[in-house]
Amino acid sequence: MNAWRKISVAVVILLIIADGQAQEGALTPEILAGCVKVAASDANLLTRQNAVSNNDIKNIALNRQMLGTLDHYFAHRLSVPAITDQKSSGRCWLFTALNVIRPRVMQKYGMKNFEFSENYLFFYDQLEKANLFLEAIIQTRTRDIDDREVQWLFQHPLQDGGVWTMMPGLIQKYGIVPKEVMPESYHSENTALMSRLLQRKLREHGLRLRQAHNAGKDLIFLRTKKAEQLTEIYRILVVTLGTPPQEFSWRYLDKNDSLIVKGRYTPQRFYQEILNVNLNDYVMLMDDPSKDYYQHYEIEYDRNCWEGPNWTFINVPVAEIKKFAKASLLADEPMYFSCDVGKFLEREKGYLAVNIYDYEALFGVPFTMNKKERILSYESSSSHGMALIGLDTTANGIPAKWLLENSWGKDDGNEGFLTMTDEWFGEYMFRLVILKQFLPEKVLAVRQQKPVKLPPWDRMF
């Protein structure tokens, strides 16, 4: 313990004694005086203050010594097409899920580049989530409006975020189309206002359904009313996102720049013929040390289709997840990777590395929570999805860093990619979606368990 810390501890002890003599729990003059005394005991406080108060904290805290140990070279790196861009939206889950499967289509047809229409699936994702909310309001109609679940529903009627497990059901129900068939709109790329208007309308609709129930209307009436309400949601989506195609023509350029004409498709036929992958072969793993490992979980309402399954995952220690991820990459199979991207992200150069910003040295204050404690205190949770596509190892084969294909555009990070140290992987990775062929029987057996259902206000929602 350094001298400054010893002074801090000594002062705190005195403050505890003084506080016990004052009004219990109050911020007393004695406590405040102690804070002043501890701060004043730091000989570098004025230097810290001058530097930080006049500059961006990250610029001051950037650990240049660590920066000099990192690079963007990888021994094993999957080839990916052009970087995608979700713009100002929370659709990373959808971009990432489609980025994981699109290389299969490109390889199958020998294409230079290809992208599915995120806007097409997003349209139906929003419509399905609207129905999910309204049906949940009908199902909870007999409960008091201050019931915790009812409160949660009105707080979260709809969002643009999601997880991998929302994607397969959408594709199986509505099919899929190329990006040029239903391109992005201003509001698919800038979802904030559209989302607020949809939420406002859904809350209104939810109240009207509850009012109808309280007036004695039966379930048939409520469902009929819901169908009418969904026509208004559909109208908003058509105006903001465009009209989903029912049929379209598809042609593309192959690697030799030859134009290939494929003919007419419906979205369902396009899915069945073009998408050469069984979406049910993917398994979602989670590393959440606040819950029991090798247990199957689901989170209520964490889905988009009312009739679809909740988001389910198998909780597995991150050390094991890394082994599975390594095997998948060496077999040239990308994965859906979800993490707390805002922690220790050096965005300009494209690095994710623990302590690349040395806040402890800058402030002279320790930050000591481990991953479990960060989860329990709401300090950390999954905030962003990307595709895991590369691996670099030490001479003895131990992973040193990993490569992520992002969806923030090619001008972000390292030409659209982020390099992640193995330590950062362990601390801030949460979810990985991987083909079941890379998982041992011990993990696959957990998938057969009846999931433990968690409430929608679980920390991992």
ChimeraX attribute file (.defattr): number of C-alpha atoms within 10 A of each C-alpha:
attribute: neighborCount
match mode: 1-to-1
recipient: residues
	/A:1	5
	/A:2	6
	/A:3	9
	/A:4	14
	/A:5	15
	/A:6	12
	/A:7	15
	/A:8	17
	/A:9	12
	/A:10	12
	/A:11	17
	/A:12	16
	/A:13	12
	/A:14	13
	/A:15	20
	/A:16	12
	/A:17	11
	/A:18	14
	/A:19	18
	/A:20	11
	/A:21	10
	/A:22	13
	/A:23	9
	/A:24	9
	/A:25	8
	/A:26	10
	/A:27	11
	/A:28	16
	/A:29	13
	/A:30	16
	/A:31	18
	/A:32	11
	/A:33	13
	/A:34	19
	/A:35	15
	/A:36	11
	/A:37	14
	/A:38	18
	/A:39	16
	/A:40	12
	/A:41	14
	/A:42	16
	/A:43	10
	/A:44	13
	/A:45	15
	/A:46	12
	/A:47	9
	/A:48	16
	/A:49	13
	/A:50	10
	/A:51	14
	/A:52	17
	/A:53	9
	/A:54	8
	/A:55	11
	/A:56	10
	/A:57	14
	/A:58	17
	/A:59	10
	/A:60	15
	/A:61	18
	/A:62	18
	/A:63	16
	/A:64	11
	/A:65	9
	/A:66	14
	/A:67	15
	/A:68	8
	/A:69	7
	/A:70	14
	/A:71	12
	/A:72	16
	/A:73	14
	/A:74	16
	/A:75	9
	/A:76	17
	/A:77	19
	/A:78	18
	/A:79	11
	/A:80	16
	/A:81	14
	/A:82	13
	/A:83	18
	/A:84	17
	/A:85	19
	/A:86	21
	/A:87	16
	/A:88	14
	/A:89	16
	/A:90	21
	/A:91	25
	/A:92	26
	/A:93	27
	/A:94	27
	/A:95	25
	/A:96	27
	/A:97	24
	/A:98	19
	/A:99	26
	/A:100	21
	/A:101	20
	/A:102	21
	/A:103	22
	/A:104	16
	/A:105	18
	/A:106	20
	/A:107	11
	/A:108	12
	/A:109	15
	/A:110	15
	/A:111	19
	/A:112	16
	/A:113	17
	/A:114	18
	/A:115	21
	/A:116	21
	/A:117	20
	/A:118	22
	/A:119	25
	/A:120	26
	/A:121	21
	/A:122	19
	/A:123	19
	/A:124	20
	/A:125	25
	/A:126	21
	/A:127	21
	/A:128	20
	/A:129	21
	/A:130	27
	/A:131	23
	/A:132	22
	/A:133	24
	/A:134	28
	/A:135	18
	/A:136	18
	/A:137	23
	/A:138	18
	/A:139	12
	/A:140	16
	/A:141	19
	/A:142	11
	/A:143	13
	/A:144	12
	/A:145	14
	/A:146	9
	/A:147	10
	/A:148	11
	/A:149	18
	/A:150	18
	/A:151	12
	/A:152	13
	/A:153	20
	/A:154	20
	/A:155	11
	/A:156	14
	/A:157	23
	/A:158	25
	/A:159	19
	/A:160	19
	/A:161	14
	/A:162	22
	/A:163	24
	/A:164	26
	/A:165	26
	/A:166	21
	/A:167	20
	/A:168	16
	/A:169	20
	/A:170	19
	/A:171	18
	/A:172	14
	/A:173	12
	/A:174	17
	/A:175	19
	/A:176	23
	/A:177	31
	/A:178	19
	/A:179	15
	/A:180	12
	/A:181	17
	/A:182	20
	/A:183	16
	/A:184	17
	/A:185	14
	/A:186	11
	/A:187	19
	/A:188	26
	/A:189	17
	/A:190	15
	/A:191	20
	/A:192	15
	/A:193	10
	/A:194	17
	/A:195	18
	/A:196	13
	/A:197	13
	/A:198	21
	/A:199	20
	/A:200	15
	/A:201	17
	/A:202	24
	/A:203	21
	/A:204	13
	/A:205	21
	/A:206	24
	/A:207	16
	/A:208	16
	/A:209	24
	/A:210	20
	/A:211	13
	/A:212	17
	/A:213	17
	/A:214	12
	/A:215	9
	/A:216	9
	/A:217	13
	/A:218	11
	/A:219	13
	/A:220	9
	/A:221	14
	/A:222	19
	/A:223	15
	/A:224	10
	/A:225	15
	/A:226	20
	/A:227	13
	/A:228	12
	/A:229	21
	/A:230	18
	/A:231	12
	/A:232	15
	/A:233	19
	/A:234	17
	/A:235	13
	/A:236	17
	/A:237	22
	/A:238	13
	/A:239	11
	/A:240	16
	/A:241	23
	/A:242	19
	/A:243	14
	/A:244	18
	/A:245	12
	/A:246	11
	/A:247	15
	/A:248	15
	/A:249	11
	/A:250	16
	/A:251	12
	/A:252	18
	/A:253	16
	/A:254	15
	/A:255	13
	/A:256	9
	/A:257	10
	/A:258	10
	/A:259	11
	/A:260	13
	/A:261	11
	/A:262	10
	/A:263	9
	/A:264	13
	/A:265	16
	/A:266	17
	/A:267	22
	/A:268	18
	/A:269	15
	/A:270	18
	/A:271	18
	/A:272	15
	/A:273	9
	/A:274	16
	/A:275	18
	/A:276	13
	/A:277	14
	/A:278	9
	/A:279	16
	/A:280	11
	/A:281	11
	/A:282	20
	/A:283	22
	/A:284	22
	/A:285	23
	/A:286	24
	/A:287	26
	/A:288	22
	/A:289	18
	/A:290	12
	/A:291	12
	/A:292	14
	/A:293	15
	/A:294	19
	/A:295	18
	/A:296	23
	/A:297	23
	/A:298	20
	/A:299	22
	/A:300	17
	/A:301	22
	/A:302	22
	/A:303	24
	/A:304	29
	/A:305	23
	/A:306	17
	/A:307	10
	/A:308	15
	/A:309	17
	/A:310	19
	/A:311	21
	/A:312	23
	/A:313	24
	/A:314	26
	/A:315	24
	/A:316	21
	/A:317	17
	/A:318	22
	/A:319	11
	/A:320	11
	/A:321	20
	/A:322	16
	/A:323	14
	/A:324	19
	/A:325	26
	/A:326	22
	/A:327	14
	/A:328	21
	/A:329	18
	/A:330	15
	/A:331	11
	/A:332	15
	/A:333	21
	/A:334	27
	/A:335	25
	/A:336	26
	/A:337	28
	/A:338	26
	/A:339	21
	/A:340	20
	/A:341	19
	/A:342	14
	/A:343	17
	/A:344	19
	/A:345	23
	/A:346	19
	/A:347	15
	/A:348	12
	/A:349	17
	/A:350	20
	/A:351	24
	/A:352	27
	/A:353	24
	/A:354	20
	/A:355	16
	/A:356	20
	/A:357	23
	/A:358	18
	/A:359	18
	/A:360	13
	/A:361	12
	/A:362	19
	/A:363	14
	/A:364	15
	/A:365	10
	/A:366	9
	/A:367	8
	/A:368	9
	/A:369	11
	/A:370	10
	/A:371	19
	/A:372	16
	/A:373	14
	/A:374	16
	/A:375	18
	/A:376	14
	/A:377	11
	/A:378	10
	/A:379	12
	/A:380	22
	/A:381	22
	/A:382	19
	/A:383	17
	/A:384	23
	/A:385	31
	/A:386	28
	/A:387	26
	/A:388	28
	/A:389	27
	/A:390	26
	/A:391	25
	/A:392	21
	/A:393	16
	/A:394	10
	/A:395	8
	/A:396	6
	/A:397	8
	/A:398	12
	/A:399	17
	/A:400	15
	/A:401	24
	/A:402	26
	/A:403	25
	/A:404	24
	/A:405	27
	/A:406	27
	/A:407	25
	/A:408	20
	/A:409	16
	/A:410	15
	/A:411	12
	/A:412	18
	/A:413	19
	/A:414	17
	/A:415	16
	/A:416	19
	/A:417	26
	/A:418	25
	/A:419	26
	/A:420	24
	/A:421	20
	/A:422	20
	/A:423	15
	/A:424	22
	/A:425	20
	/A:426	17
	/A:427	20
	/A:428	25
	/A:429	24
	/A:430	25
	/A:431	25
	/A:432	28
	/A:433	25
	/A:434	22
	/A:435	19
	/A:436	17
	/A:437	14
	/A:438	18
	/A:439	18
	/A:440	10
	/A:441	11
	/A:442	9
	/A:443	18
	/A:444	16
	/A:445	12
	/A:446	18
	/A:447	19
	/A:448	9
	/A:449	12
	/A:450	11
	/A:451	16
	/A:452	12
	/A:453	14
	/A:454	17
	/A:455	14
	/A:456	17
	/A:457	14
	/A:458	9
	/A:459	15
	/A:460	17
	/A:461	17
